[in-house]
Amino acid sequence: MPTLLHNVTHWRNRAEEARADAGQFTDREAERIMRTIAEGYDKLVQHAEHRAEPPELNPTRYWYW
């Protein structure tokens, strides 16, 4: 059953939003933190993409993360 964790579009959008928000900060540390958050969302995108592959194309799917 698909869950939010496996929703590539959701996490990709969140990463884009975080990067856009980072560009609004004047404080360098706040911007850095927001970009780090965006990178975390990028990892969730990778995870979701990996999980979306059919098991026959990705036999390691169930051992990922």
N, CA, C and O atoms as a Tripos MOL2 file, in Angstrom:
@<TRIPOS>MOLECULE
protein
  260   259    65     0     0
PROTEIN
NO_CHARGES

@<TRIPOS>ATOM
      1 N           0.8440   -1.1770    0.0000 N.3       1 MET1
      2 CA          0.0000    0.0000    0.0000 C.3       1 MET1
      3 C           0.8930    1.2450    0.0000 C.2       1 MET1
      4 O           1.7640    1.3800    0.8600 O.2       1 MET1
      5 N           0.6820    2.1550   -0.9600 N.am      2 PRO2
      6 CA          1.4820    3.3780   -1.0050 C.3       2 PRO2
      7 C           1.2160    4.2600    0.2150 C.2       2 PRO2
      8 O           0.0880    4.3630    0.6970 O.2       2 PRO2
      9 N           2.2480    4.8700    0.6810 N.am      3 THR3
     10 CA          2.1340    5.8020    1.7960 C.3       3 THR3
     11 C           2.8120    7.1110    1.4100 C.2       3 THR3
     12 O           3.4540    7.1970    0.3640 O.2       3 THR3
     13 N           2.6740    8.1020    2.2310 N.am      4 LEU4
     14 CA          3.3140    9.3920    1.9970 C.3       4 LEU4
     15 C           4.8260    9.2170    1.8700 C.2       4 LEU4
     16 O           5.4640    9.9140    1.0810 O.2       4 LEU4
     17 N           5.3970    8.3030    2.6310 N.am      5 LEU5
     18 CA          6.8290    8.0600    2.5760 C.3       5 LEU5
     19 C           7.2860    7.7090    1.1690 C.2       5 LEU5
     20 O           8.4230    7.9980    0.7960 O.2       5 LEU5
     21 N           6.4160    7.0930    0.3910 N.am      6 HIS6
     22 CA          6.7640    6.6260   -0.9480 C.3       6 HIS6
     23 C           6.2790    7.5700   -2.0560 C.2       6 HIS6
     24 O           6.3390    7.2200   -3.2350 O.2       6 HIS6
     25 N           5.8080    8.7460   -1.6900 N.am      7 ASN7
     26 CA          5.2690    9.6970   -2.6600 C.3       7 ASN7
     27 C           6.3780   10.6280   -3.1650 C.2       7 ASN7
     28 O           6.7150   11.6180   -2.5170 O.2       7 ASN7
     29 N           6.9400   10.2900   -4.3370 N.am      8 VAL8
     30 CA          8.0570   11.0360   -4.9080 C.3       8 VAL8
     31 C           7.6900   12.5060   -5.1240 C.2       8 VAL8
     32 O           8.4660   13.3940   -4.7730 O.2       8 VAL8
     33 N           6.5390   12.7600   -5.6870 N.am      9 THR9
     34 CA          6.1210   14.1280   -6.0010 C.3       9 THR9
     35 C           6.0430   14.9820   -4.7380 C.2       9 THR9
     36 O           6.4800   16.1330   -4.7350 O.2       9 THR9
     37 N           5.4950   14.4280   -3.6850 N.am     10 HIS10
     38 CA          5.3740   15.1720   -2.4260 C.3      10 HIS10
     39 C           6.7400   15.6270   -1.9300 C.2      10 HIS10
     40 O           6.9270   16.8010   -1.6120 O.2      10 HIS10
     41 N           7.6950   14.7040   -1.8620 N.am     11 TRP11
     42 CA          9.0100   15.0360   -1.3160 C.3      11 TRP11
     43 C           9.7930   15.9540   -2.2490 C.2      11 TRP11
     44 O          10.5420   16.8150   -1.7900 O.2      11 TRP11
     45 N           9.6220   15.7720   -3.5540 N.am     12 ARG12
     46 CA         10.2980   16.6610   -4.5080 C.3      12 ARG12
     47 C           9.7650   18.0940   -4.3440 C.2      12 ARG12
     48 O          10.5350   19.0540   -4.3710 O.2      12 ARG12
     49 N           8.4530   18.2260   -4.1770 N.am     13 ASN13
     50 CA          7.8620   19.5520   -3.9640 C.3      13 ASN13
     51 C           8.3530   20.1770   -2.6610 C.2      13 ASN13
     52 O           8.6440   21.3730   -2.6110 O.2      13 ASN13
     53 N           8.4420   19.3720   -1.6180 N.am     14 ARG14
     54 CA          8.9250   19.8950   -0.3300 C.3      14 ARG14
     55 C          10.3630   20.3910   -0.4510 C.2      14 ARG14
     56 O          10.7140   21.4270    0.1150 O.2      14 ARG14
     57 N          11.2010   19.6490   -1.1910 N.am     15 ALA15
     58 CA         12.5950   20.0690   -1.3900 C.3      15 ALA15
     59 C          12.6500   21.3950   -2.1380 C.2      15 ALA15
     60 O          13.4210   22.2830   -1.7730 O.2      15 ALA15
     61 N          11.8420   21.5340   -3.1740 N.am     16 GLU16
     62 CA         11.8060   22.7830   -3.9400 C.3      16 GLU16
     63 C          11.3450   23.9500   -3.0670 C.2      16 GLU16
     64 O          11.8990   25.0470   -3.1420 O.2      16 GLU16
     65 N          10.3380   23.7080   -2.2490 N.am     17 GLU17
     66 CA          9.8340   24.7520   -1.3530 C.3      17 GLU17
     67 C          10.9090   25.1570   -0.3460 C.2      17 GLU17
     68 O          11.0890   26.3430   -0.0680 O.2      17 GLU17
     69 N          11.6160   24.1780    0.1940 N.am     18 ALA18
     70 CA         12.6600   24.4820    1.1700 C.3      18 ALA18
     71 C          13.7740   25.3080    0.5310 C.2      18 ALA18
     72 O          14.3010   26.2280    1.1580 O.2      18 ALA18
     73 N          14.1320   24.9920   -0.6970 N.am     19 ARG19
     74 CA         15.1630   25.7750   -1.3920 C.3      19 ARG19
     75 C          14.6710   27.2060   -1.6670 C.2      19 ARG19
     76 O          15.4250   28.1690   -1.5270 O.2      19 ARG19
     77 N          13.4170   27.3240   -2.0520 N.am     20 ALA20
     78 CA         12.8540   28.6570   -2.2860 C.3      20 ALA20
     79 C          12.8310   29.4540   -0.9820 C.2      20 ALA20
     80 O          13.1560   30.6410   -0.9680 O.2      20 ALA20
     81 N          12.4500   28.8020    0.1010 N.am     21 ASP21
     82 CA         12.4360   29.4780    1.4090 C.3      21 ASP21
     83 C          13.8480   29.8940    1.8110 C.2      21 ASP21
     84 O          14.0480   30.9820    2.3510 O.2      21 ASP21
     85 N          14.8240   29.0300    1.5460 N.am     22 ALA22
     86 CA         16.2140   29.3390    1.9070 C.3      22 ALA22
     87 C          16.6700   30.6240    1.2330 C.2      22 ALA22
     88 O          17.4250   31.4050    1.8130 O.2      22 ALA22
     89 N          16.2130   30.8360    0.0190 N.am     23 GLY23
     90 CA         16.5940   32.0380   -0.7100 C.3      23 GLY23
     91 C          16.0280   33.3160   -0.1230 C.2      23 GLY23
     92 O          16.4740   34.4100   -0.4680 O.2      23 GLY23
     93 N          15.0570   33.1880    0.7540 N.am     24 GLN24
     94 CA         14.4270   34.3590    1.3660 C.3      24 GLN24
     95 C          15.1320   34.8210    2.6460 C.2      24 GLN24
     96 O          14.9180   35.9410    3.1090 O.2      24 GLN24
     97 N          15.9710   33.9520    3.2130 N.am     25 PHE25
     98 CA         16.6440   34.2950    4.4610 C.3      25 PHE25
     99 C          17.8080   35.2410    4.2240 C.2      25 PHE25
    100 O          18.5380   35.1100    3.2410 O.2      25 PHE25
    101 N          17.9750   36.1900    5.1280 N.am     26 THR26
    102 CA         19.1490   37.0520    5.0820 C.3      26 THR26
    103 C          20.2180   36.5310    6.0350 C.2      26 THR26
    104 O          21.3960   36.8570    5.8930 O.2      26 THR26
    105 N          19.8120   35.7370    6.9870 N.am     27 ASP27
    106 CA         20.7440   35.1220    7.9390 C.3      27 ASP27
    107 C          21.3710   33.8900    7.2800 C.2      27 ASP27
    108 O          20.6610   32.9730    6.8670 O.2      27 ASP27
    109 N          22.7000   33.8740    7.1830 N.am     28 ARG28
    110 CA         23.4120   32.7890    6.5000 C.3      28 ARG28
    111 C          23.1820   31.4310    7.1640 C.2      28 ARG28
    112 O          23.0310   30.4210    6.4760 O.2      28 ARG28
    113 N          23.1570   31.4040    8.4700 N.am     29 GLU29
    114 CA         22.9690   30.1320    9.1790 C.3      29 GLU29
    115 C          21.5690   29.5830    8.9410 C.2      29 GLU29
    116 O          21.3990   28.3810    8.7390 O.2      29 GLU29
    117 N          20.5800   30.4460    8.9620 N.am     30 ALA30
    118 CA         19.2010   30.0100    8.6950 C.3      30 ALA30
    119 C          19.0860   29.4680    7.2700 C.2      30 ALA30
    120 O          18.4100   28.4660    7.0320 O.2      30 ALA30
    121 N          19.7470   30.1330    6.3320 N.am     31 GLU31
    122 CA         19.7280   29.6670    4.9420 C.3      31 GLU31
    123 C          20.4010   28.3010    4.8320 C.2      31 GLU31
    124 O          19.8940   27.4160    4.1420 O.2      31 GLU31
    125 N          21.5370   28.1220    5.5040 N.am     32 ARG32
    126 CA         22.2480   26.8490    5.4840 C.3      32 ARG32
    127 C          21.3800   25.7230    6.0430 C.2      32 ARG32
    128 O          21.3280   24.6270    5.4840 O.2      32 ARG32
    129 N          20.7080   26.0080    7.1420 N.am     33 ILE33
    130 CA         19.8470   25.0010    7.7630 C.3      33 ILE33
    131 C          18.7140   24.6200    6.8130 C.2      33 ILE33
    132 O          18.3960   23.4400    6.6710 O.2      33 ILE33
    133 N          18.1090   25.6010    6.1670 N.am     34 MET34
    134 CA         17.0020   25.3110    5.2480 C.3      34 MET34
    135 C          17.4960   24.5030    4.0510 C.2      34 MET34
    136 O          16.7850   23.6220    3.5660 O.2      34 MET34
    137 N          18.6900   24.7880    3.5760 N.am     35 ARG35
    138 CA         19.2450   23.9960    2.4640 C.3      35 ARG35
    139 C          19.5470   22.5680    2.9100 C.2      35 ARG35
    140 O          19.4050   21.6320    2.1250 O.2      35 ARG35
    141 N          19.9580   22.3970    4.1530 N.am     36 THR36
    142 CA         20.1770   21.0580    4.6990 C.3      36 THR36
    143 C          18.8510   20.3000    4.7630 C.2      36 THR36
    144 O          18.8020   19.1040    4.4730 O.2      36 THR36
    145 N          17.8040   20.9780    5.1340 N.am     37 ILE37
    146 CA         16.4690   20.3650    5.1540 C.3      37 ILE37
    147 C          16.0830   19.9290    3.7480 C.2      37 ILE37
    148 O          15.5470   18.8360    3.5630 O.2      37 ILE37
    149 N          16.3490   20.7730    2.7550 N.am     38 ALA38
    150 CA         16.0520   20.4270    1.3620 C.3      38 ALA38
    151 C          16.8250   19.1760    0.9430 C.2      38 ALA38
    152 O          16.2830   18.3280    0.2330 O.2      38 ALA38
    153 N          18.0710   19.0510    1.3680 N.am     39 GLU39
    154 CA         18.8650   17.8650    1.0540 C.3      39 GLU39
    155 C          18.2490   16.6140    1.6910 C.2      39 GLU39
    156 O          18.2790   15.5310    1.1070 O.2      39 GLU39
    157 N          17.6980   16.7780    2.8800 N.am     40 GLY40
    158 CA         17.0030   15.6540    3.5180 C.3      40 GLY40
    159 C          15.7900   15.2220    2.7120 C.2      40 GLY40
    160 O          15.5340   14.0270    2.5630 O.2      40 GLY40
    161 N          15.0480   16.1790    2.1940 N.am     41 TYR41
    162 CA         13.9180   15.8550    1.3310 C.3      41 TYR41
    163 C          14.3930   15.1580    0.0620 C.2      41 TYR41
    164 O          13.7270   14.2470   -0.4300 O.2      41 TYR41
    165 N          15.5430   15.5770   -0.4750 N.am     42 ASP42
    166 CA         16.0990   14.9110   -1.6550 C.3      42 ASP42
    167 C          16.3880   13.4350   -1.3680 C.2      42 ASP42
    168 O          16.1940   12.5810   -2.2330 O.2      42 ASP42
    169 N          16.8450   13.1450   -0.1680 N.am     43 LYS43
    170 CA         17.0930   11.7480    0.2130 C.3      43 LYS43
    171 C          15.7800   10.9720    0.2690 C.2      43 LYS43
    172 O          15.7320    9.8020   -0.1100 O.2      43 LYS43
    173 N          14.7250   11.6170    0.7370 N.am     44 LEU44
    174 CA         13.4190   10.9570    0.7500 C.3      44 LEU44
    175 C          12.9200   10.7120   -0.6730 C.2      44 LEU44
    176 O          12.2610    9.7050   -0.9300 O.2      44 LEU44
    177 N          13.2260   11.6170   -1.5930 N.am     45 VAL45
    178 CA         12.8820   11.4070   -3.0080 C.3      45 VAL45
    179 C          13.5900   10.1580   -3.5180 C.2      45 VAL45
    180 O          12.9750    9.3020   -4.1540 O.2      45 VAL45
    181 N          14.8800   10.0580   -3.2360 N.am     46 GLN46
    182 CA         15.6410    8.8870   -3.6810 C.3      46 GLN46
    183 C          15.0570    7.6060   -3.0990 C.2      46 GLN46
    184 O          14.9280    6.5980   -3.7940 O.2      46 GLN46
    185 N          14.7100    7.6530   -1.8350 N.am     47 HIS47
    186 CA         14.1190    6.4880   -1.1770 C.3      47 HIS47
    187 C          12.7980    6.1120   -1.8450 C.2      47 HIS47
    188 O          12.5540    4.9390   -2.1300 O.2      47 HIS47
    189 N          11.9550    7.0990   -2.0900 N.am     48 ALA48
    190 CA         10.6520    6.8430   -2.7120 C.3      48 ALA48
    191 C          10.8240    6.2900   -4.1240 C.2      48 ALA48
    192 O          10.0970    5.3820   -4.5250 O.2      48 ALA48
    193 N          11.7760    6.8280   -4.8770 N.am     49 GLU49
    194 CA         12.0200    6.3260   -6.2290 C.3      49 GLU49
    195 C          12.4990    4.8830   -6.1880 C.2      49 GLU49
    196 O          12.0860    4.0510   -6.9960 O.2      49 GLU49
    197 N          13.3660    4.6060   -5.2470 N.am     50 HIS50
    198 CA         13.8930    3.2490   -5.0910 C.3      50 HIS50
    199 C          12.7690    2.2680   -4.7570 C.2      50 HIS50
    200 O          12.7000    1.1750   -5.3200 O.2      50 HIS50
    201 N          11.9010    2.6650   -3.8480 N.am     51 ARG51
    202 CA         10.7990    1.7980   -3.4290 C.3      51 ARG51
    203 C           9.7700    1.6080   -4.5340 C.2      51 ARG51
    204 O           9.0400    0.6160   -4.5350 O.2      51 ARG51
    205 N           9.7020    2.5510   -5.4810 N.am     52 ALA52
    206 CA          8.7100    2.4710   -6.5560 C.3      52 ALA52
    207 C           9.1180    1.4600   -7.6310 C.2      52 ALA52
    208 O           8.2840    1.0380   -8.4320 O.2      52 ALA52
    209 N          10.3860    1.0740   -7.6520 N.am     53 GLU53
    210 CA         10.8430    0.1100   -8.6520 C.3      53 GLU53
    211 C          10.2340   -1.2600   -8.3700 C.2      53 GLU53
    212 O          10.1540   -1.6820   -7.2160 O.2      53 GLU53
    213 N           9.8080   -1.9490   -9.4180 N.am     54 PRO54
    214 CA          9.2740   -3.3020   -9.2150 C.3      54 PRO54
    215 C          10.3510   -4.2220   -8.6370 C.2      54 PRO54
    216 O          11.5220   -4.0860   -8.9940 O.2      54 PRO54
    217 N           9.9900   -5.1410   -7.7660 N.am     55 PRO55
    218 CA         10.9810   -6.0180   -7.1240 C.3      55 PRO55
    219 C          11.8460   -6.7840   -8.1220 C.2      55 PRO55
    220 O          13.0170   -7.0480   -7.8510 O.2      55 PRO55
    221 N          11.2750   -7.1440   -9.2760 N.am     56 GLU56
    222 CA         12.0710   -7.8990  -10.2360 C.3      56 GLU56
    223 C          13.1920   -7.0530  -10.8510 C.2      56 GLU56
    224 O          14.1910   -7.5990  -11.3220 O.2      56 GLU56
    225 N          13.0320   -5.7230  -10.8500 N.am     57 LEU57
    226 CA         14.0860   -4.8410  -11.3340 C.3      57 LEU57
    227 C          15.0320   -4.4200  -10.2270 C.2      57 LEU57
    228 O          16.1370   -3.9410  -10.4850 O.2      57 LEU57
    229 N          14.5950   -4.6000   -9.0080 N.am     58 ASN58
    230 CA         15.3850   -4.1490   -7.8710 C.3      58 ASN58
    231 C          15.2780   -5.1620   -6.7390 C.2      58 ASN58
    232 O          14.5070   -4.9580   -5.8010 O.2      58 ASN58
    233 N          16.0440   -6.2590   -6.8110 N.am     59 PRO59
    234 CA         15.9290   -7.2940   -5.7800 C.3      59 PRO59
    235 C          16.3770   -6.8350   -4.3950 C.2      59 PRO59
    236 O          16.0470   -7.4860   -3.4040 O.2      59 PRO59
    237 N          17.1180   -5.7370   -4.3000 N.am     60 THR60
    238 CA         17.5650   -5.2470   -2.9830 C.3      60 THR60
    239 C          16.5500   -4.3050   -2.3580 C.2      60 THR60
    240 O          16.7840   -3.7870   -1.2650 O.2      60 THR60
    241 N          15.4460   -4.0760   -3.0170 N.am     61 ARG61
    242 CA         14.4620   -3.1070   -2.5690 C.3      61 ARG61
    243 C          14.0860   -3.2580   -1.1020 C.2      61 ARG61
    244 O          13.9460   -2.2590   -0.3980 O.2      61 ARG61
    245 N          13.9230   -4.4650   -0.6400 N.am     62 TYR62
    246 CA         13.4750   -4.6710    0.7400 C.3      62 TYR62
    247 C          14.6010   -4.5670    1.7480 C.2      62 TYR62
    248 O          14.3670   -4.6400    2.9540 O.2      62 TYR62
    249 N          15.8300   -4.3950    1.2600 N.am     63 TRP63
    250 CA         16.9630   -4.2420    2.1580 C.3      63 TRP63
    251 C          17.4930   -2.8270    2.1390 C.2      63 TRP63
    252 O          18.5340   -2.5430    2.7320 O.2      63 TRP63
    253 N          16.7940   -1.9440    1.4700 N.am     64 TYR64
    254 CA         17.2220   -0.5510    1.3470 C.3      64 TYR64
    255 C          16.9030    0.2150    2.6060 C.2      64 TYR64
    256 O          15.7970    0.1090    3.1350 O.2      64 TYR64
    257 N          17.8400    0.9720    3.0840 N.am     65 TRP65
    258 CA         17.7490    1.8170    4.2630 C.3      65 TRP65
    259 C          17.5130    0.9700    5.4250 C.2      65 TRP65
    260 O          17.4010    1.4730    6.5430 O.2      65 TRP65
@<TRIPOS>BOND
     1     1     2 1
     2     2     3 1
     3     3     4 2
     4     3     5 am
     5     5     6 1
     6     6     7 1
     7     7     8 2
     8     7     9 am
     9     9    10 1
    10    10    11 1
    11    11    12 2
    12    11    13 am
    13    13    14 1
    14    14    15 1
    15    15    16 2
    16    15    17 am
    17    17    18 1
    18    18    19 1
    19    19    20 2
    20    19    21 am
    21    21    22 1
    22    22    23 1
    23    23    24 2
    24    23    25 am
    25    25    26 1
    26    26    27 1
    27    27    28 2
    28    27    29 am
    29    29    30 1
    30    30    31 1
    31    31    32 2
    32    31    33 am
    33    33    34 1
    34    34    35 1
    35    35    36 2
    36    35    37 am
    37    37    38 1
    38    38    39 1
    39    39    40 2
    40    39    41 am
    41    41    42 1
    42    42    43 1
    43    43    44 2
    44    43    45 am
    45    45    46 1
    46    46    47 1
    47    47    48 2
    48    47    49 am
    49    49    50 1
    50    50    51 1
    51    51    52 2
    52    51    53 am
    53    53    54 1
    54    54    55 1
    55    55    56 2
    56    55    57 am
    57    57    58 1
    58    58    59 1
    59    59    60 2
    60    59    61 am
    61    61    62 1
    62    62    63 1
    63    63    64 2
    64    63    65 am
    65    65    66 1
    66    66    67 1
    67    67    68 2
    68    67    69 am
    69    69    70 1
    70    70    71 1
    71    71    72 2
    72    71    73 am
    73    73    74 1
    74    74    75 1
    75    75    76 2
    76    75    77 am
    77    77    78 1
    78    78    79 1
    79    79    80 2
    80    79    81 am
    81    81    82 1
    82    82    83 1
    83    83    84 2
    84    83    85 am
    85    85    86 1
    86    86    87 1
    87    87    88 2
    88    87    89 am
    89    89    90 1
    90    90    91 1
    91    91    92 2
    92    91    93 am
    93    93    94 1
    94    94    95 1
    95    95    96 2
    96    95    97 am
    97    97    98 1
    98    98    99 1
    99    99   100 2
   100    99   101 am
   101   101   102 1
   102   102   103 1
   103   103   104 2
   104   103   105 am
   105   105   106 1
   106   106   107 1
   107   107   108 2
   108   107   109 am
   109   109   110 1
   110   110   111 1
   111   111   112 2
   112   111   113 am
   113   113   114 1
   114   114   115 1
   115   115   116 2
   116   115   117 am
   117   117   118 1
   118   118   119 1
   119   119   120 2
   120   119   121 am
   121   121   122 1
   122   122   123 1
   123   123   124 2
   124   123   125 am
   125   125   126 1
   126   126   127 1
   127   127   128 2
   128   127   129 am
   129   129   130 1
   130   130   131 1
   131   131   132 2
   132   131   133 am
   133   133   134 1
   134   134   135 1
   135   135   136 2
   136   135   137 am
   137   137   138 1
   138   138   139 1
   139   139   140 2
   140   139   141 am
   141   141   142 1
   142   142   143 1
   143   143   144 2
   144   143   145 am
   145   145   146 1
   146   146   147 1
   147   147   148 2
   148   147   149 am
   149   149   150 1
   150   150   151 1
   151   151   152 2
   152   151   153 am
   153   153   154 1
   154   154   155 1
   155   155   156 2
   156   155   157 am
   157   157   158 1
   158   158   159 1
   159   159   160 2
   160   159   161 am
   161   161   162 1
   162   162   163 1
   163   163   164 2
   164   163   165 am
   165   165   166 1
   166   166   167 1
   167   167   168 2
   168   167   169 am
   169   169   170 1
   170   170   171 1
   171   171   172 2
   172   171   173 am
   173   173   174 1
   174   174   175 1
   175   175   176 2
   176   175   177 am
   177   177   178 1
   178   178   179 1
   179   179   180 2
   180   179   181 am
   181   181   182 1
   182   182   183 1
   183   183   184 2
   184   183   185 am
   185   185   186 1
   186   186   187 1
   187   187   188 2
   188   187   189 am
   189   189   190 1
   190   190   191 1
   191   191   192 2
   192   191   193 am
   193   193   194 1
   194   194   195 1
   195   195   196 2
   196   195   197 am
   197   197   198 1
   198   198   199 1
   199   199   200 2
   200   199   201 am
   201   201   202 1
   202   202   203 1
   203   203   204 2
   204   203   205 am
   205   205   206 1
   206   206   207 1
   207   207   208 2
   208   207   209 am
   209   209   210 1
   210   210   211 1
   211   211   212 2
   212   211   213 am
   213   213   214 1
   214   214   215 1
   215   215   216 2
   216   215   217 am
   217   217   218 1
   218   218   219 1
   219   219   220 2
   220   219   221 am
   221   221   222 1
   222   222   223 1
   223   223   224 2
   224   223   225 am
   225   225   226 1
   226   226   227 1
   227   227   228 2
   228   227   229 am
   229   229   230 1
   230   230   231 1
   231   231   232 2
   232   231   233 am
   233   233   234 1
   234   234   235 1
   235   235   236 2
   236   235   237 am
   237   237   238 1
   238   238   239 1
   239   239   240 2
   240   239   241 am
   241   241   242 1
   242   242   243 1
   243   243   244 2
   244   243   245 am
   245   245   246 1
   246   246   247 1
   247   247   248 2
   248   247   249 am
   249   249   250 1
   250   250   251 1
   251   251   252 2
   252   251   253 am
   253   253   254 1
   254   254   255 1
   255   255   256 2
   256   255   257 am
   257   257   258 1
   258   258   259 1
   259   259   260 2
@<TRIPOS>SUBSTRUCTURE
     1 MET1         2 RESIDUE 1 A MET
     2 PRO2         6 RESIDUE 1 A PRO
     3 THR3        10 RESIDUE 1 A THR
     4 LEU4        14 RESIDUE 1 A LEU
     5 LEU5        18 RESIDUE 1 A LEU
     6 HIS6        22 RESIDUE 1 A HIS
     7 ASN7        26 RESIDUE 1 A ASN
     8 VAL8        30 RESIDUE 1 A VAL
     9 THR9        34 RESIDUE 1 A THR
    10 HIS10       38 RESIDUE 1 A HIS
    11 TRP11       42 RESIDUE 1 A TRP
    12 ARG12       46 RESIDUE 1 A ARG
    13 ASN13       50 RESIDUE 1 A ASN
    14 ARG14       54 RESIDUE 1 A ARG
    15 ALA15       58 RESIDUE 1 A ALA
    16 GLU16       62 RESIDUE 1 A GLU
    17 GLU17       66 RESIDUE 1 A GLU
    18 ALA18       70 RESIDUE 1 A ALA
    19 ARG19       74 RESIDUE 1 A ARG
    20 ALA20       78 RESIDUE 1 A ALA
    21 ASP21       82 RESIDUE 1 A ASP
    22 ALA22       86 RESIDUE 1 A ALA
    23 GLY23       90 RESIDUE 1 A GLY
    24 GLN24       94 RESIDUE 1 A GLN
    25 PHE25       98 RESIDUE 1 A PHE
    26 THR26      102 RESIDUE 1 A THR
    27 ASP27      106 RESIDUE 1 A ASP
    28 ARG28      110 RESIDUE 1 A ARG
    29 GLU29      114 RESIDUE 1 A GLU
    30 ALA30      118 RESIDUE 1 A ALA
    31 GLU31      122 RESIDUE 1 A GLU
    32 ARG32      126 RESIDUE 1 A ARG
    33 ILE33      130 RESIDUE 1 A ILE
    34 MET34      134 RESIDUE 1 A MET
    35 ARG35      138 RESIDUE 1 A ARG
    36 THR36      142 RESIDUE 1 A THR
    37 ILE37      146 RESIDUE 1 A ILE
    38 ALA38      150 RESIDUE 1 A ALA
    39 GLU39      154 RESIDUE 1 A GLU
    40 GLY40      158 RESIDUE 1 A GLY
    41 TYR41      162 RESIDUE 1 A TYR
    42 ASP42      166 RESIDUE 1 A ASP
    43 LYS43      170 RESIDUE 1 A LYS
    44 LEU44      174 RESIDUE 1 A LEU
    45 VAL45      178 RESIDUE 1 A VAL
    46 GLN46      182 RESIDUE 1 A GLN
    47 HIS47      186 RESIDUE 1 A HIS
    48 ALA48      190 RESIDUE 1 A ALA
    49 GLU49      194 RESIDUE 1 A GLU
    50 HIS50      198 RESIDUE 1 A HIS
    51 ARG51      202 RESIDUE 1 A ARG
    52 ALA52      206 RESIDUE 1 A ALA
    53 GLU53      210 RESIDUE 1 A GLU
    54 PRO54      214 RESIDUE 1 A PRO
    55 PRO55      218 RESIDUE 1 A PRO
    56 GLU56      222 RESIDUE 1 A GLU
    57 LEU57      226 RESIDUE 1 A LEU
    58 ASN58      230 RESIDUE 1 A ASN
    59 PRO59      234 RESIDUE 1 A PRO
    60 THR60      238 RESIDUE 1 A THR
    61 ARG61      242 RESIDUE 1 A ARG
    62 TYR62      246 RESIDUE 1 A TYR
    63 TRP63      250 RESIDUE 1 A TRP
    64 TYR64      254 RESIDUE 1 A TYR
    65 TRP65      258 RESIDUE 1 A TRP
